[in-house]
Amino acid sequence: MKVTNQSLFSLTIPIFLELMLTTIIGNVDTIMLGRYSDQAVGAVGGISQVLLIQTVILNFICLGSSILIAQYIGAQNKEGIQKAISVSLIMNLIMGLAIGFFYFWGWEWILVKIKLPSSLIEIGKFYFRIVGGLCFFQGITLTCSAIMKSFGNTKEILFVNVGINLLNILGNGMFIFGWFGAPILGVNGVGISTVVSRFIGAIVAITIMMKYCNFKFIYLKNFSFKIMKHILYIGIPSAGEYLSWSVAQLIILSMVNTMGTVEIAARTYLVLISSFIMTFSIALGNGTAIQVGQLVGANKKDEAYSQCLKSTKLSFLAAGIVSIIIILLKKPIMNFFTTDIAVLNAAYKVFIWMILIETGRTLNIVIINSLNASGDVRFPVTMGVISMYGIAVPLCWFLGLKLNLGLIGIWLGNAADEWVRGIIMLRRWKSKKWTKKSFI
């Protein structure tokens, strides 16, 4: 069992590289489909917001197990570690199969409910059914990744994710552009490529996890309902904040879908660009959470307190600088994705507001990760629900649709939510109420 005690830098950099490569190559579906058609981009962009829900649900088990494992590592409880690994693998496999069944048979009802135009539903329905229906492959990889990160072994899982995404690029090229004489299948081919690469990635991820964590399949028979309760107790509230955000974004997406295919395509590209800006914050938040979990488990809570605040300042500064660079380079960036004048004009208007939303978002990313890792899991989800549905959703409707500000109104509504929640989370961390929430 290889547990590594590493600095925040050595933890964060591999996670950052993994996220950056995953963002670049993982969004290759959108980038490559942009060369195929903007309608294909709109279809996959709308569907991807729905599929994000499956990732959130699978991640709540990953999040619960990773926090629990990190605290067990800090307490040097080897038996607890192995039981947590077993339970998380079984739970995510069952959850992935259940979600996949719902997506595969309920696809039409779901896509109509989010008001995706019928022309885009026709383009994307096979993609949705196959990628969503076989999401348990993704669940296995996510679980193994969370386990490895809890041990501090972040580099190994980086290589797995790079491999998965390179396979996805190869498959996309074959089915979008006809590489190696393959049939051109468009969005359907992208779906096939995604599923095949995830299948191979799941096999590799579980093999590596078993090696580095000294885990064997025989341990799976020792299923612990006590550990399952701990994971659910941690994971449901922890992921609840992100799930609440995802559902809120789905509601907001349904608003955008009423604006037309130009706005749908523009939003897809803007969200992709935002994902690059927040990559460092997410990596820093994950690295900080690993350290906070282990420090809390070792009862070094003052060190955990200082580390979170340092990471928050660094993340805020980085997000501001990157946002300014993106704003200055908006024309070459957007021209890389599309040449459609209407889509470009719709997107250009939003860029200036990116710095407002991305700096506010860093507070939530870093501090909420630390609160969850410390065991303070209920406060972020409670405030998240209040803010997202009390501020983000109604403001996006009022500014975007009622005042007819379009995508600008959507970005301003989201920015207001991020800043209000971010300030509340910062006050919560400084109050040190989380110091009494440890699970072990």
Disulfide bonds with the S-S distance in Angstrom:
none
